[in-house]
Amino acid sequence: MLPFLIMKSMMPCNLSVKRIIVLSHYLFATVKYILQIWTMITKIFYISRNLLFQLTRTSFLYAMIFYKSSDN
């Protein structure tokens, strides 16, 4: 939608104040939407990174317990 708005705003025409306000509203809404998506992606990455760390740590602990129990 953003490329369409940019293309539409670059066309030679007389933009009224109302059209400029509407266009700026669409642009602001698009930027806000992109930032919300970016925030969600970073939260998902952070959660998955923590889960991977916990899984690796737990696997290592079980491997150490298994190794020590097979030592006897």
Summary of the structure (lengths in Angstrom):
residues: 72
radius of gyration: 26.2
end to end distance: 66.9
largest distance: 86.5
contacts: 135
relative contact order: 0.07
helix: 89%
strand: 0%
